[in-house]
Each structure stands twice: as C-alpha cells, then as structure tokens.
C-alpha cells in the first residue's frame, strides 16, 4: 500500500501521538521550608501519612498512563537513588509499561538548572508532565492531555498547560488552606489561556495594577483570586529549550511563567485546565503538610489512602469507624483511646490511659501511660514516656521524649533529638542535632544547601551549654521554666526564627493559627479597608473584565457551597479535637467573608458538620444514633447559636436536617420529629421558625411534605403555643 503524503504539521502530530507519555519529576524543591528536617533527609522521602511523599507522585503518574519517569535528584541524591533502587518502581517486570530513571546533578541550585540538565541528556522526546515529588493527586489527565494536544495541532506556540483548581483564600490572612499566599490569575474565559499571573500580591495596597495592553488585546478576561496552582504542568519539548536559551529562568512560576506572559516577541502561550471533582495539591510547607495529611485521612485522595494496597510497603492497615486507621499488630491498652481521624502504624504500643486524637503515629513507636497526643505527627521508632503532652507538633524518627515532656503547638523535633524530663519545648521551636546553617541567599529558589553548609556560631542561635555538658538550652525560654524544669534537650540546637521569611513562622505551621493573630489580622483588615481609597476598585473573588469597564463586577452566581461546606467541616473537626471554640468562630467568619456567604449558609454548614459527627459515631440501632445526636447537639449548641441571628437561619437548620434525612443520612429519617423537638427544647430553633417552614411547604408537592406530615402533631402543638402567646399579649 502506498504511503499517504501529508504536511509537516500532520507528520509532527503523528510522531507526537506515537511517543510514550513521559514525566519529569523534581525530587528537590530548592527551598528550605522543611528545615531542619531536610538537612538530614530529602523532602520527597519524608513520610506523609506514613508513606514517603514521592510514592504518591509516582503512584499517580503510573495511574494516568505515564510510561517513562525521569526523577531529577540533587540534594541528598544518593538517598533518593537508594530508595528508588530498593522500591517497587525500579523492580517492575520487563513487560511493565512504567519505568523510573534517575538523573543526578549536584550543581543545580534551582528548578531552571534542573530542566537545563534534563535537556542536556536528550531523553525527552515529546510532550511531558512536569511536577515535584511532593505532589498528591488522584485526577485523570485524559481530558487535560487531549486539550493540550488539540491546541498544539492548531497552534505550536501553545507550549504549556497548567493544572489549577478552586481554592478561596481567607479574606483575613489572604492564605489558602494549604498555607500559601493567594494567587491572582487572569484567564481568557473562552480559550482558558493564562494572561496574567501574580503570586506576590501586595495586600496593603488593596488594589491591583494591570497593563492597559492586556485589556486592549483581550476582548474579555476573568480575574481570579480563587484559584490554586497545583504545580502540575503539561509541557511541550520547547519548554526545555526555552530554559536552556534563557539562563535567567530559575523559578518555574516567578521567572518562566511570568517571562512568557510578558514576552511580545516569541509569542509563546500558556493555558490552564481546572480540575473540579478530584484532588491535586503540593506539600509546600508545614501547614500544607498538615492539610494534605488530613485530606488523605478523610479519603479525598482515594484510592491513595492508608487502607488501599497501592504502595509497596502496605502493612495491612484497616479503617474503623470515625476515620480511625490501625495496623493489625498495634498493642493498645484497654484504657487507651484512639480518636477520630487518627492512624497508628505497625509495631507501635500504647500504654494505659493514653489518648491519641486527630494524629498520625508511625511504626515501631513506644507510647507510655497518660500520654496525650493531639493534632500531631509522630514518625517511626519514637519513644514517648509517661505523662507527656504533645499538641500540634511534628516529631521525627528516633526522638526520645522523657517523662513529663510538653511540646507546645508548632514544635518541630528533628531526627534523634532527646528531650529531658519535665521539659517544656516552647511553641514554634525547631530543634535539631545539627547547628543552624548561616543565612543563604534569601531568594526562595536559590535557597539550596547541603548538610555541610556553613554554621552560624551566634550563641543566641546555638543556645548555651548547661551544667558543663552538651545539654543545650534555648536562650528565649522564660526564666521560670528554666528554674522549675532542671531538664534539657541533650546535645541539640534550638534554631533561631531569624531566617528571612520566618518571622511569621506560625503562618506556615501545622498548629492552628492562634486566636490573637486572627484578631490582629481581622482588625488590620478592617482598618485597611476603611482607610483605603474608596475610589479604588478592590479585587473581587472572581469577575469578568471588559476593556471599557470602569469597575470590577462581583460574580453574583459565585456560590461554591460544596467547597464552603467542606471548609466549615474541616474547621469544625479541629474544634472536635480540642481547638478553642472562639478560634473556630473566627475561622468560620473568615470563611464566610472569603466565600461571600451568609449567616444562614454558616448555620446550615455547621449544623451539617455536627449531625455528621453524630452519624459517624459508632451506633448499632436508632436509639444509639438518637443518643449520639442528642449529645452532639447539646455539646455544640452554643457554637451553632453564634450563627442563628434570625428566623431565616433557624429555617436553614431545619431545611438542612430535612436534606440530610432525604439524601446523605437516611437513618435520620424516622428520627426527624424527635431531632426537631430536641432543637426546639435547646432553644436552637423557635416555634415561629417551625411554623414558617411548615407554611412554606403548603403549596409544595406531596413528596416535599414527607417530614411536615411526620411532624404534624409537633407542629400543631407549636401552633397552639404561638396562638396562646398572642392571646396573652392582646389581653
């Protein structure tokens, strides 16, 4: 058969289609956000819910059909290579379509350098996926790849597709739930082309400046601050050559993306693909480490969850009620308690009267008696003696906490640190056996240092020698603590918080933001808004801009209730594990402002979370379910009442109960009237709200009157009470 002739573009497209799908995985973040831990172990090998981060990235790449992965190693490259050599990824059968190859360079100090090294090896032959080894996702790439390839056929200048998703930042802290600063993007609503990208927004100015040419050249664009960059990119081979031609490109976003967007000569284009019903996020700091860990525990990342055999080191972990995971060989005292959304790894023992709430414990740990662990991450082979209290802290492998130790929120204990008896480690302390390196270049993408970096010998950083031994005490501790403790951190250094960008360590900590900080933010935000120039148009959550428009219009249809309810539930779960209710109220208020929601929306979302916690509690009968519900309502009624400002909010609560009975929690259906009565007795809803709800159902279909009929007798009694009250008022 004679070969058909075709144009050059068609031939290139065919070659592209025949090329195996490749990926470049950066096993170095070229940043210092996880120091001091990453001085001893590469970030991609740090455990995320007891599994090395890179396992999630490789498992996802295999699931989306990638055939060749090139892992770029720089810092601790030997450890990364040793891990991969002994893992399932390099032991695939010859017939396997998935291969992992490491590429090493000790000279790279940025992502740009890494991509230039990849280009030099000449291994990339077509479109490829670019991501970091700290990425967790369960999204399908089929649609994004299809869109990218179709665009490439029509326009060879379309060199990259960025994956983004929806994530509203807090209107108070201007941070996303992952602890990242909000990003502003301008996107063409029709083509999805990225037209503007800014990840360093000046919040104090209260406005954003756009180039007039951007408005003139684009008939319409949507300006967003409600998108999150997933740092998953579909790239053409030209991306690598662009990095090679431009040595100024160091940072992927700050230099490369912004550089292409303002380059009028070459005309290269970047497009976006938004994911909606799946998960994609990157572990960028300790707060995102905490958030993504919780998302994995709550199964947003399915099938990449602890009880699914997806990783090579699967240890038979089972999922129990209330989101509790436990390995089969855990030794747990009868009086010990493992609370909701907690995981305990293989070979761990838990002593009498110890409590673990909303925490992850690794393998081979020994936990003594009367220990309380809340909102924390305990890695492998950690020894925790009796009477220790650990609150929202991270404890690395081999750490030894002697009896009575207290870890305050935000503490990071690096590998093999030994903390003496009764010692209180102050909030946000970072403790390591390695001294703190001297200050590096403050530019994020150039902050790369191996463990042999220069040491800062400032005594205020390395602390002082105590009792003539190598027992180092923090210089910032209160004198009263020192006098009463008579303990130390053996041979370790408490790092200074004076590094560039670490002044506000609490912003990126695994600990909840302190209430006093939220209050400060709230007051500052209110003041800035009141004092700002009222003629200046503030950035909307998401609005479409026209070239001739004089203002930015708010999108009235922007009501992503599903995301809002998820955020409120996550906030409520923190209260469920002991976070102060005042703090929860401030966080929910912040979410209300961020999502432009009403008090009724808050009331409905919070009531849903309360009822869900009751439903998720162990029960084997309707009586037990009703008992759980009564306990939860009694416990959280004061929190809920903060959002019941009027009859409208009370009706929203009734409608949310009705919705749950019909859709998500059918076991509540026969208990509707009893629960309604409980809400009335606890002064959560009034007779007026109940009667108004019933009246609004009068013209509805019979299918919408199910619960009105079930509660008919109760409603009649409420009506009599209201009539009697009105009669007394008339007299």
Beta strands, then each sheet from edge to edge (+ up, - down):
strand 1: 22-26
strand 2: 47-48
strand 3: 51-52
strand 4: 68-73
strand 5: 99-104
strand 6: 128-132
strand 7: 135-137
strand 8: 158-166
strand 9: 184-187
strand 10: 194-198
strand 11: 220-224
strand 12: 227-235
strand 13: 269-275
strand 14: 280-282
strand 15: 318-319
strand 16: 325-326
strand 17: 331-332
strand 18: 337-338
strand 19: 343-344
strand 20: 349-350
strand 21: 355-357
strand 22: 360-361
strand 23: 366-367
strand 24: 372-374
strand 25: 377-378
strand 26: 383-384
strand 27: 389-391
strand 28: 394-395
strand 29: 400-401
strand 30: 406-407
strand 31: 412-413
strand 32: 418-419
strand 33: 424-425
strand 34: 430-432
strand 35: 464-466
strand 36: 471-473
strand 37: 489-490
strand 38: 493-494
strand 39: 542-546
sheet 1: 5+ 4+ 1+ 6+ 12- 8+ 13+
sheet 2: 2+ 3-
sheet 3: 7+ 14-
sheet 4: 10+ 9- 11+ 39-
sheet 5: 15+ 16- 19- 22- 25- 28- 31- 34- 38+
sheet 6: 17+ 20+ 23+ 26+ 29+ 32+ 37- 36+ 35-
sheet 7: 18+ 21+ 24+ 27+ 30+ 33+
end
